[in-house]
Amino acid sequence: MTSSAKASLIDGKIISADLRARVAVEVARLKREHGLTPGLAVILVGNDPASEVYVRNKGLATKEAGMNSYEYRLPAETSEADLLAKVAELNADPAVHGFLVQFPVPDHISQQNVIDAIDPSKDADGLHPLNAGRLASGLPAMVPATPEGCLIMAKHAGGDLSGKHAVVIGRSNLVGKPVAQLLLKENCTVTIAHSRSHDLPAIAREADILVAAVGRPNMVKRDWVKKGAIVIDVGINRVPAPEKGEGKTKLVGDVDFADVAEVAGAITPVPGGVGLMTVACLLRNTVIAACRRHAIDLPKDF
């Protein structure tokens, strides 16, 4: 952050490390008291470079928390039937308490068919329609990791969110819709805005909490943001970085960080923000799934 920036940094490194430490404590208790080791599995189809890095990081974090990590790497030409067969295998594997198929999958595979095939109780990404419906109904559900991370960071910065106006830019099933549901549960007044919204900057300026999840680099500028607002940037965009050398790139969010930090009250960085929380919440989801499967109570603050 520049020295002139006014916003406090919502540091994903610190907050995610705290959550991962709490997960490790709970995993140790499950091993000690119940002889249970939660297991998280990831299926990767093809060789998408960003997915490769993400899957590797998930595996390392899972092991560091004391959990079992399983990785299944399938070639890009894997048929949908063969992928669904692997999903069915993990649905039936008692050692696997949570799993996900890393998206995107190759074009010849239907992402929705894959999501529909996952056992909702093992749905670590929280994308199955049953979990989406339960979340919308205010019932216990597997919550998508990225929205859960957004909520934790917003509460870290703002404390009790009750009564605040939250604006979510983006309406995807992965982030926009579930983060809106989570904010509603915290008694926020929630507006979902998107590319077709009239006068998007004016809508954004109403927000006490602004969540940007659209995948457009540096779209949100300072004149979109109310002074003192909490800004949660979900975007991870790779853009050219000629200042680093020819052909070099860098990661930026959907929010123009340096610009918006001048007016926001608190802001998440990219990298070092929501992405780190996603992995930590995925581990938490797996522990929750393991406890539900074995009818084990979790601490209330977990």
C-alpha positions as CSV (number, residue, x, y, z in Angstrom):
1,M,0.0,0.0,0.0
2,T,1.3,3.5,-0.7
3,S,2.2,5.7,2.2
4,S,-0.7,8.1,1.4
5,A,-3.3,5.3,1.4
6,K,-6.0,5.8,4.1
7,A,-7.5,2.3,4.2
8,S,-6.4,-0.4,6.6
9,L,-5.2,-3.6,5.0
10,I,-7.4,-6.7,5.5
11,D,-4.5,-9.1,5.5
12,G,-5.3,-12.5,4.1
13,K,-2.0,-14.0,5.2
14,I,-2.8,-13.2,8.9
15,I,-6.5,-14.1,8.9
16,S,-6.0,-17.3,6.8
17,A,-3.1,-18.4,9.0
18,D,-5.3,-18.0,12.1
19,L,-8.1,-20.1,10.5
20,R,-5.7,-22.8,9.3
21,A,-4.2,-22.9,12.9
22,R,-7.7,-23.5,14.3
23,V,-8.4,-26.2,11.7
24,A,-5.1,-27.9,12.7
25,V,-6.2,-27.8,16.4
26,E,-9.5,-29.4,15.5
27,V,-7.9,-32.0,13.3
28,A,-5.6,-33.0,16.2
29,R,-8.6,-33.3,18.5
30,L,-10.4,-35.5,16.0
31,K,-7.4,-37.8,15.7
32,R,-6.9,-37.9,19.5
33,E,-10.4,-38.3,20.7
34,H,-12.1,-40.1,17.7
35,G,-9.3,-41.7,15.7
36,L,-10.6,-39.7,12.7
37,T,-8.4,-38.0,10.1
38,P,-10.3,-35.8,7.7
39,G,-9.5,-36.3,4.1
40,L,-9.7,-33.8,1.2
41,A,-9.4,-34.9,-2.4
42,V,-9.0,-32.8,-5.6
43,I,-9.5,-34.0,-9.1
44,L,-7.6,-32.0,-11.8
45,V,-8.4,-32.7,-15.5
46,G,-5.9,-31.3,-18.0
47,N,-3.0,-29.0,-17.4
48,D,-4.3,-25.5,-16.8
49,P,-1.3,-23.6,-15.3
50,A,-3.3,-21.6,-12.7
51,S,-5.2,-24.7,-11.7
52,E,-1.9,-26.7,-11.3
53,V,-0.6,-24.0,-8.9
54,Y,-3.9,-23.9,-6.9
55,V,-4.1,-27.7,-6.6
56,R,-0.5,-27.9,-5.4
57,N,-1.2,-25.2,-2.8
58,K,-4.3,-27.0,-1.6
59,G,-2.4,-30.2,-1.2
60,L,0.4,-28.5,0.9
61,A,-2.1,-26.7,3.1
62,T,-4.1,-29.9,3.7
63,K,-1.0,-31.8,4.8
64,E,0.1,-28.9,7.0
65,A,-3.2,-29.0,8.8
66,G,-2.6,-32.7,9.6
67,M,-5.3,-33.9,7.2
68,N,-5.0,-36.5,4.5
69,S,-4.6,-35.1,1.0
70,Y,-5.5,-37.0,-2.2
71,E,-4.9,-35.7,-5.7
72,Y,-6.1,-37.3,-8.9
73,R,-4.7,-35.8,-12.1
74,L,-6.5,-36.9,-15.3
75,P,-5.4,-36.1,-18.9
76,A,-7.3,-33.4,-20.8
77,E,-8.8,-36.0,-23.1
78,T,-10.5,-37.8,-20.2
79,S,-14.2,-38.4,-21.1
80,E,-17.1,-37.0,-19.1
81,A,-18.1,-40.6,-18.3
82,D,-14.7,-41.4,-16.9
83,L,-14.6,-38.3,-14.8
84,L,-18.1,-39.0,-13.4
85,A,-16.9,-42.5,-12.6
86,K,-14.0,-41.0,-10.6
87,V,-16.5,-38.7,-8.8
88,A,-18.6,-41.8,-7.9
89,E,-15.5,-43.5,-6.6
90,L,-14.8,-40.6,-4.2
91,N,-18.5,-40.4,-3.2
92,A,-18.1,-44.0,-1.9
93,D,-14.6,-43.7,-0.4
94,P,-14.9,-43.5,3.5
95,A,-11.4,-41.9,3.8
96,V,-12.5,-38.9,1.7
97,H,-14.8,-36.5,3.6
98,G,-14.7,-33.6,1.2
99,F,-13.6,-33.3,-2.5
100,L,-13.8,-31.1,-5.5
101,V,-13.2,-31.1,-9.2
102,Q,-10.9,-28.2,-10.1
103,F,-12.6,-25.9,-12.6
104,P,-12.4,-25.1,-15.4
105,V,-12.7,-28.6,-17.0
106,P,-12.1,-29.2,-20.7
107,D,-14.9,-28.0,-23.0
108,H,-16.2,-31.5,-23.8
109,I,-17.2,-32.0,-20.2
110,S,-20.3,-30.4,-18.7
111,Q,-19.3,-28.5,-15.5
112,Q,-22.9,-28.7,-14.2
113,N,-23.1,-32.5,-14.8
114,V,-19.9,-32.8,-12.7
115,I,-21.3,-30.6,-9.9
116,D,-24.6,-32.6,-9.9
117,A,-22.8,-35.9,-9.5
118,I,-20.9,-34.9,-6.3
119,D,-22.4,-36.2,-3.0
120,P,-23.7,-33.0,-1.4
121,S,-22.3,-34.0,2.0
122,K,-18.8,-34.2,0.5
123,D,-19.2,-31.1,-1.7
124,A,-16.2,-29.2,-0.4
125,D,-16.8,-26.3,-2.9
126,G,-20.5,-26.0,-1.9
127,L,-21.7,-25.8,-5.5
128,H,-24.2,-28.6,-5.6
129,P,-27.8,-27.3,-6.1
130,L,-28.8,-28.9,-2.8
131,N,-26.2,-27.0,-0.9
132,A,-27.1,-23.8,-2.8
133,G,-30.8,-24.3,-1.9
134,R,-30.1,-25.0,1.7
135,L,-27.9,-21.9,2.0
136,A,-30.6,-19.8,0.4
137,S,-33.1,-21.3,2.9
138,G,-30.9,-20.5,5.9
139,L,-30.3,-24.2,6.6
140,P,-27.0,-25.9,7.4
141,A,-25.1,-26.4,4.2
142,M,-21.6,-26.8,2.7
143,V,-20.8,-23.2,2.0
144,P,-18.6,-22.2,-1.0
145,A,-15.1,-21.5,0.3
146,T,-14.5,-18.2,-1.4
147,P,-17.7,-16.5,-0.2
148,E,-17.1,-17.8,3.3
149,G,-13.6,-16.3,3.1
150,C,-15.1,-13.0,2.0
151,L,-17.5,-12.9,5.0
152,I,-14.7,-13.7,7.5
153,M,-12.6,-10.9,6.1
154,A,-15.6,-8.4,6.2
155,K,-16.3,-9.3,9.8
156,H,-12.6,-9.0,10.7
157,A,-12.7,-5.4,9.4
158,G,-16.2,-4.4,10.4
159,G,-17.2,-6.5,13.4
160,D,-21.0,-6.8,13.6
161,L,-22.3,-6.3,10.1
162,S,-26.0,-6.1,11.1
163,G,-27.8,-3.3,9.3
164,K,-25.0,-2.4,6.9
165,H,-25.7,-2.0,3.2
166,A,-23.6,-4.6,1.2
167,V,-23.3,-4.3,-2.5
168,V,-22.1,-7.4,-4.4
169,I,-20.9,-6.8,-7.9
170,G,-21.3,-10.1,-9.7
171,R,-24.0,-12.8,-9.7
172,S,-22.1,-16.0,-10.3
173,N,-23.1,-19.3,-8.5
174,L,-19.5,-19.5,-7.3
175,V,-19.2,-16.2,-5.5
176,G,-21.9,-13.5,-6.2
177,K,-25.1,-15.3,-5.2
178,P,-23.7,-17.3,-2.1
179,V,-21.8,-14.2,-0.7
180,A,-25.1,-12.3,-0.9
181,Q,-26.8,-15.1,1.0
182,L,-24.1,-15.1,3.7
183,L,-24.4,-11.3,4.1
184,L,-28.2,-11.6,4.4
185,K,-27.7,-14.1,7.2
186,E,-25.6,-11.4,8.9
187,N,-28.6,-9.1,8.7
188,C,-27.1,-6.9,6.0
189,T,-29.2,-5.1,3.5
190,V,-27.9,-6.6,0.3
191,T,-27.9,-5.4,-3.3
192,I,-26.7,-7.6,-6.1
193,A,-25.4,-5.6,-9.0
194,H,-23.9,-6.8,-12.3
195,S,-22.9,-5.8,-15.9
196,R,-26.5,-5.0,-16.9
197,S,-27.1,-2.8,-13.8
198,H,-27.8,0.9,-14.7
199,D,-25.2,3.3,-13.2
200,L,-23.1,0.7,-11.5
201,P,-20.8,3.2,-9.9
202,A,-23.7,5.0,-8.2
203,I,-25.0,1.6,-6.8
204,A,-21.5,0.8,-5.6
205,R,-21.2,4.2,-3.8
206,E,-24.1,3.2,-1.6
207,A,-22.2,0.3,-0.1
208,D,-20.9,0.1,3.5
209,I,-19.4,-3.3,2.3
210,L,-18.5,-3.6,-1.4
211,V,-17.7,-7.1,-2.7
212,A,-16.2,-7.1,-6.3
213,A,-16.4,-10.5,-8.1
214,V,-16.6,-9.9,-11.8
215,G,-13.2,-10.8,-13.3
216,R,-12.4,-7.4,-14.8
217,P,-9.0,-6.0,-13.8
218,N,-9.0,-2.7,-11.9
219,M,-12.7,-2.0,-12.8
220,V,-13.7,-0.5,-9.4
221,K,-12.2,3.0,-9.0
222,R,-12.2,5.4,-6.1
223,D,-15.3,7.3,-7.3
224,W,-17.2,4.0,-7.0
225,V,-16.5,3.8,-3.3
226,K,-18.1,5.5,-0.3
227,K,-15.6,7.0,2.1
228,G,-14.8,4.5,4.9
229,A,-16.4,1.4,3.1
230,I,-15.1,-2.1,3.5
231,V,-13.9,-3.3,0.1
232,I,-13.5,-7.1,-0.5
233,D,-11.8,-7.8,-3.9
234,V,-12.5,-11.3,-5.1
235,G,-10.9,-10.8,-8.6
236,I,-7.7,-12.5,-9.6
237,N,-6.7,-11.2,-13.1
238,R,-3.3,-11.7,-14.8
239,V,-2.3,-8.6,-16.7
240,P,0.8,-7.5,-18.6
241,A,3.5,-6.0,-16.4
242,P,6.0,-4.3,-18.7
243,E,7.7,-2.6,-15.7
244,K,8.9,-6.1,-14.7
245,G,10.3,-6.9,-18.2
246,E,9.2,-7.9,-21.6
247,G,6.5,-10.6,-21.6
248,K,6.1,-10.4,-17.8
249,T,2.7,-10.4,-16.0
250,K,1.3,-9.7,-12.6
251,L,-1.9,-10.4,-10.6
252,V,-4.4,-7.7,-10.0
253,G,-7.9,-7.6,-8.6
254,D,-11.2,-6.2,-9.8
255,V,-10.5,-3.2,-7.7
256,D,-7.9,-0.5,-8.5
257,F,-6.2,-1.0,-5.2
258,A,-3.9,2.1,-5.0
259,D,-6.8,4.3,-6.1
260,V,-9.5,2.9,-3.9
261,A,-7.3,2.6,-0.8
262,E,-7.3,6.4,-0.7
263,V,-11.0,6.5,0.2
264,A,-11.9,3.0,1.6
265,G,-11.9,2.3,5.3
266,A,-10.5,-1.2,4.8
267,I,-9.5,-3.2,1.7
268,T,-8.2,-6.6,0.7
269,P,-5.1,-6.9,-1.4
270,V,-4.6,-9.0,-4.6
271,P,-2.6,-11.2,-4.2
272,G,-2.6,-11.9,-0.4
273,G,-6.3,-11.5,0.2
274,V,-9.4,-13.6,-0.6
275,G,-7.4,-16.3,-2.5
276,L,-5.6,-17.3,0.7
277,M,-8.9,-17.5,2.6
278,T,-10.4,-19.8,0.0
279,V,-7.9,-22.5,0.7
280,A,-8.3,-22.1,4.5
281,C,-12.1,-22.3,4.2
282,L,-11.8,-25.4,2.0
283,L,-9.9,-27.1,4.9
284,R,-12.6,-25.9,7.3
285,N,-15.3,-27.3,5.1
286,T,-13.6,-30.7,5.0
287,V,-13.4,-30.8,8.8
288,I,-17.1,-29.8,9.1
289,A,-18.0,-32.5,6.6
290,A,-16.1,-35.2,8.5
291,C,-17.7,-34.2,11.8
292,R,-21.2,-34.3,10.2
293,R,-20.6,-37.7,8.7
294,H,-19.5,-39.1,12.1
295,A,-22.1,-37.1,14.2
296,I,-19.3,-35.3,16.1
297,D,-20.0,-31.9,17.6
298,L,-17.7,-29.0,16.6
299,P,-16.8,-26.1,18.9
300,K,-19.3,-23.3,18.5
301,D,-16.6,-20.8,17.4
302,F,-15.3,-23.1,14.6
